[in-house]
Amino acid sequence: MSSTKKNDLFAIIKDLNFGKKDLREDNEDAPKSYDPYMVNMSFSLSSDTIMFSNMMNEKSHLSKHAQYLFYLRAIPKKNRYEKWPQMAKKTDDTKLVMHHYDVNETIANKYLQILNEKDLENIKKKYYEGGKNG
């Protein structure tokens, strides 16, 4: 996603939350920047708009324009600054299990839930390279 398109998307979300002005009046490209998935995701983060997001998820067959107008008219005017979820960082244990079993991160995390400390220590010993911090 280009920086301009990303900025347009967040401008749309901000306007739907607080500005309550139809951006299409000022910018003909605004509907092109409207991404229903991202807008629904944004509104699902706030407790007072999650039901509106759920309604749009159920009515995903509606056009972008119809979804935009729904949010514009239905969402109460309010500044909302919800924190977007971030991906968790890979731990050293996750990386080790990924390498040892040749699996992706999701499966490695599942393996870590099953492995006990002794099994994990045995894997660590197998790949121990020595050194000051090893």
GUDOMI-830838 format. One record per residue (C-alpha): residue number from 1; residue in one letter; x, y, z. Coordinates in steps of 0.5 Angstrom, whole numbers, plus 500, padded with zeros to 3 digits. Each point is the difference from the previous one (the first is absolute). Layout:
GUDOMI-830838
ROKE, NUM, a, X, Y, Z
...
This chain:
GUDOMI-830838
ROKE, 1, m, 500, 500, 500
ROKE, 2, s, 503, 507, 498
ROKE, 3, s, 501, 505, 505
ROKE, 4, t, 495, 505, 497
ROKE, 5, k, 495, 494, 499
ROKE, 6, k, 501, 499, 508
ROKE, 7, n, 500, 507, 502
ROKE, 8, d, 493, 501, 496
ROKE, 9, l, 497, 493, 503
ROKE, 10, f, 502, 503, 507
ROKE, 11, a, 497, 507, 498
ROKE, 12, i, 494, 496, 498
ROKE, 13, i, 499, 497, 507
ROKE, 14, k, 502, 506, 504
ROKE, 15, d, 494, 504, 496
ROKE, 16, l, 495, 494, 501
ROKE, 17, n, 502, 501, 508
ROKE, 18, f, 500, 507, 501
ROKE, 19, g, 500, 504, 494
ROKE, 20, k, 493, 498, 497
ROKE, 21, k, 501, 503, 493
ROKE, 22, d, 499, 496, 494
ROKE, 23, l, 507, 500, 497
ROKE, 24, r, 498, 499, 493
ROKE, 25, e, 498, 507, 500
ROKE, 26, d, 507, 502, 500
ROKE, 27, n, 504, 494, 497
ROKE, 28, e, 497, 496, 495
ROKE, 29, d, 505, 494, 501
ROKE, 30, a, 498, 499, 507
ROKE, 31, p, 495, 494, 498
ROKE, 32, k, 507, 497, 497
ROKE, 33, s, 503, 501, 507
ROKE, 34, y, 495, 497, 504
ROKE, 35, d, 501, 493, 502
ROKE, 36, p, 494, 496, 503
ROKE, 37, y, 505, 495, 504
ROKE, 38, m, 504, 505, 503
ROKE, 39, v, 495, 505, 502
ROKE, 40, n, 496, 494, 503
ROKE, 41, m, 506, 498, 504
ROKE, 42, s, 501, 507, 502
ROKE, 43, f, 493, 501, 503
ROKE, 44, s, 500, 493, 503
ROKE, 45, l, 506, 502, 505
ROKE, 46, s, 495, 505, 503
ROKE, 47, s, 495, 498, 505
ROKE, 48, d, 495, 505, 498
ROKE, 49, t, 500, 498, 492
ROKE, 50, i, 502, 493, 500
ROKE, 51, m, 492, 498, 499
ROKE, 52, f, 500, 505, 494
ROKE, 53, s, 506, 496, 498
ROKE, 54, n, 497, 493, 501
ROKE, 55, m, 494, 503, 496
ROKE, 56, m, 504, 502, 494
ROKE, 57, n, 504, 493, 500
ROKE, 58, e, 493, 497, 500
ROKE, 59, k, 498, 504, 494
ROKE, 60, s, 507, 500, 496
ROKE, 61, h, 496, 499, 494
ROKE, 62, l, 498, 508, 500
ROKE, 63, s, 504, 504, 495
ROKE, 64, k, 506, 504, 503
ROKE, 65, h, 496, 507, 499
ROKE, 66, a, 494, 497, 504
ROKE, 67, q, 505, 497, 506
ROKE, 68, y, 503, 507, 500
ROKE, 69, l, 493, 504, 501
ROKE, 70, f, 498, 495, 505
ROKE, 71, y, 506, 501, 504
ROKE, 72, l, 499, 508, 499
ROKE, 73, r, 493, 500, 502
ROKE, 74, a, 500, 495, 506
ROKE, 75, i, 507, 501, 504
ROKE, 76, p, 499, 505, 505
ROKE, 77, k, 505, 506, 500
ROKE, 78, k, 506, 499, 504
ROKE, 79, n, 507, 500, 500
ROKE, 80, r, 503, 492, 500
ROKE, 81, y, 507, 498, 501
ROKE, 82, e, 500, 493, 501
ROKE, 83, k, 507, 496, 499
ROKE, 84, w, 501, 496, 494
ROKE, 85, p, 502, 493, 502
ROKE, 86, q, 507, 498, 499
ROKE, 87, m, 503, 494, 498
ROKE, 88, a, 504, 496, 506
ROKE, 89, k, 508, 500, 499
ROKE, 90, k, 503, 493, 499
ROKE, 91, t, 503, 498, 506
ROKE, 92, d, 507, 496, 500
ROKE, 93, d, 496, 494, 502
ROKE, 94, t, 495, 500, 494
ROKE, 95, k, 506, 501, 495
ROKE, 96, l, 503, 494, 503
ROKE, 97, v, 494, 496, 500
ROKE, 98, m, 499, 503, 493
ROKE, 99, h, 507, 498, 497
ROKE, 100, h, 500, 493, 504
ROKE, 101, y, 493, 497, 497
ROKE, 102, d, 500, 504, 494
ROKE, 103, v, 494, 503, 501
ROKE, 104, n, 496, 507, 500
ROKE, 105, e, 500, 505, 506
ROKE, 106, t, 492, 498, 501
ROKE, 107, i, 502, 493, 501
ROKE, 108, a, 506, 501, 504
ROKE, 109, n, 496, 504, 505
ROKE, 110, k, 496, 494, 500
ROKE, 111, y, 505, 495, 501
ROKE, 112, l, 503, 505, 506
ROKE, 113, q, 493, 499, 503
ROKE, 114, i, 501, 492, 500
ROKE, 115, l, 508, 500, 501
ROKE, 116, n, 502, 500, 508
ROKE, 117, e, 506, 503, 502
ROKE, 118, k, 505, 494, 500
ROKE, 119, d, 498, 499, 492
ROKE, 120, l, 501, 507, 499
ROKE, 121, e, 507, 500, 504
ROKE, 122, n, 502, 494, 495
ROKE, 123, i, 499, 503, 494
ROKE, 124, k, 504, 506, 503
ROKE, 125, k, 506, 496, 501
ROKE, 126, k, 499, 497, 493
ROKE, 127, y, 501, 507, 497
ROKE, 128, y, 505, 503, 505
ROKE, 129, e, 506, 503, 497
ROKE, 130, g, 503, 503, 506
ROKE, 131, g, 503, 506, 501
ROKE, 132, k, 499, 506, 505
ROKE, 133, n, 493, 500, 500
ROKE, 134, g, 498, 493, 498
